[in-house]
């Protein structure tokens, strides 16, 4: 049986409404802070597409008011499931902007677990948006997605392996310095800007690197802003890196 839900979040961003609009309502903008590869047909009635690891999802653009309001809605599945997103933009004095996000829809039988995951995820995603607009505004990020199976390893062991691979202390804390040298890729040196029980994020001079450890999986959602960033090569390199880190521990 499907179950209705609604999540509402609000954040103050260090950018004007036009810059926030570019980040939340264009394909390149969304790719610079959210997940996967994105395309947006810029009109009400157009199509918004997100592809994460080959999983493609299309949504209808239900509102398109540049600098003010952007909304999408997926189709309704046979079991009644759908997702709707609404972004409301309000400029403030001093060049900042308040962004309100409303994520609603219908979830499936295991709705409670899925709802909890969505509710925990939004503060992190909005944090990443703020990191993007603070440190990389005006630049376009290239999304990198990689994953690895963790088998029966308990979550604390997986997190500890990732920490060691990034030269981080076991208790990954905001402000800690990370360093890694994935084969075939530029070295990563940066600062932890987010850490919770499921994920942590490292900001470098040319990227935002997210490491998410779900049951049985490690997922990486990175955004690279360097001039020579090659997403395909980076995905292969990070795939190899995480497999090696897990094999060692």
N, C-alpha and C positions, 0 to 999 in steps of 0.2 A: 504494500500500500504506500502511495506517495504521501509526502508530508511537506506543507508549506514552510518556508523559512525567510528570514530577512536579516541582513547584517548591515549596519550603518557605521561608517567611520568618517572622521574629519581630521584634516591636517593642514597646518599653515606651511606654505612652501615659499622658498626664497626666489621667486620668479614672478613675472607679471602674467596676467591671464592669457596673453597670446602664447607665451612660452610654455605655460602649463597645457594649453590646448594642443600644441604641437606634440607634447609628450604623451597625452592620453588619447588622442583622436587621430593619429596618423600611424601607419605601419612602422616606419623607421623610429618614431618616437616611442611606441610601445615596446619595440624590440630593445630599446636602450635601458629598460628597467624591469619589465615584466617577464613573461616566459615565452620561449619559442620564437618562431618566425611569424610575422603578422602582416596582413594586408587590410586596408580599409578603403572601401569605395566611398568617397567623401560626399555623401548626400543621404537624406532621409529616404529609406527604401533601398539603400545600397546593401552591400554584403561586407561583413567583417570576418576575416579568416584568421585562425590561429593554428599553427602546426607545431606540436611539441613531440620530438622524437618520432616523427612519422604519423602521429595521431592528429588528424585534421578535423577541426570543428568549425562550422560556419554559423553565423548569426546574422539576423536582420538588423540593420541600423534603424532604430525606431525614433531617434531624435538626433538632429544635427544642427546645432546653433553655435557657430564658431565663437569661441571665447566665453561661452556661457553653459551649454548643456550638450552632453553626448550620451547616448543610450543605445544598447543592443539587447537582443533577445534571441536565444537559440530556438529551434523548432521544438515542438512537444513530442516526446517519445511515446511509444505505445503504452508505457506504464505511467504516463503523465509527467515524467521528469522534464524540466527545462531550467535554464539559467538566464537571468536578466541582470544587466549591469547599467547603472546610471551614475554619471559623473556631473556634478554641479560645481561651477566655478564662480568665485566671487572675489574681485580685486579688492585690495586693501591699500591704505596709504603707505608710502614708503616703498612701493614696488613689490610687495608680497601678495600672495593669493591664498585664499581659503578654498580647499578642495573637499567636497563632501562626496563620498562614495556610498551608493546603496546597491548591495548585491542581494538579489531575491530570487525566488523560484520555487520549484518543487524537487524534493529529494526522494530517494527510493527507500526500500525497507530498512536498510542500515543507516537511516538518516541521521541518527544522533552522532555516530562516529564521524560521518562526513561533515556534518554541520560544525562539530568541534574543530575539525581540521581546517575548515574554511575560516572559522572565527579566529583561530590562532595564526593563520597565514596572512591575513590582511594587514595587521600592524607591521609585519616584516616587509611586505611588498611596498607599502607606503613609505617606510623607512628607506627602501632602495630608491624609490622615486625621488625622495628628498636628497639622497646622496648624489643621484644623477644630476639633479638641477643645481645642486650646490657646487659640485666639483667638475662636471662634464657638460654643463649647459652649452648648447650650440654645437655639440659634437654628436655624431651618430654612432651608437654602439652596435656591434655585430654579435648576435646571440650565439652562445656555445652551449650545447647540451650533450652530456655524456652520462653514462650510468654503468653500474656493475652490480652483480649479484653478491650478496654477503652470506648466503647460506644460513646456517643455524647460529652464526655468531650473535651473541647478545649485543644490544645497542651500545652499552658502555664500551665494549671492546672495539666495536667499529669506530666509535667516536675517538677513542684513544689512538687507534691506528691512523686516522686522518690527522689528528693533532701531531703525532710523531712525524708523519710525512711532510708536515708544514713547519716543523721545528717549533711547535707551540707547546706550552705546558698543558698537562692533562686537563686541568680546569680551565677551559678556553674562556677567556674574559675579554670584554671590550677594552681596547687599548693595547692588547698584546701584539707583538710583532711577529709576522709570519715570513717564512722563506722556504722556497722549494725550487728545484731545477728539473722540471719535467723534460724527458728526453725529446730533443728536436724542437723545443719551444724556448722562448726567452725565460730567464729566471723570474720567479714571482717573489717580490718583496713588498710587504705592505702591512697594514694595520687592521686588526679585527674591529669592525664597526657594529656588529650585531652578533649576539650569541644567545640561543635558547636551547631547550632540550632536544629539538629536532634539527636545527640548522645553525650555521654560522656564516658570516660574510666577511670577506677581506677586501679592502680597497687599496689599490696600488695607484701608481702615477698614470696608468693607462687602462685600468679595468676595475670591474666589480665582480668578485668571485664568490659564488654561493655554493656551499657544500651541505646537502640535505641528506640525512640518514633516516630512511623509512624502514619499516620491518622488511628484512630480506634484501634491501636495495640501498645503494648510494646513488644519489642523483646530483648532478652538477649543473647549475644554471649560471653561466658566466656572461658578462657583457664586456666586450673588448673595444677600446677606443683608440688604440694605437693606429698609426697611419698604414702600417703593413699587416694589420690583423687579417689572418686568413682563417675564417671560422671552420672550414672543413678540416684543415690540418690541425687546428687547435682541438677540435673534438676528438680526432684520432689520438693526439698526444695525451690529452687528459684521460681518455679511456684507458690508455696504456698505463698512465701514472697510477690511477686508482686501483687497477688490477694488481699492479706491482706492490703497492702499499698494503693491500689486503693480503696478498700472498705471503708477505714478510711477517705478518702478525696474525 
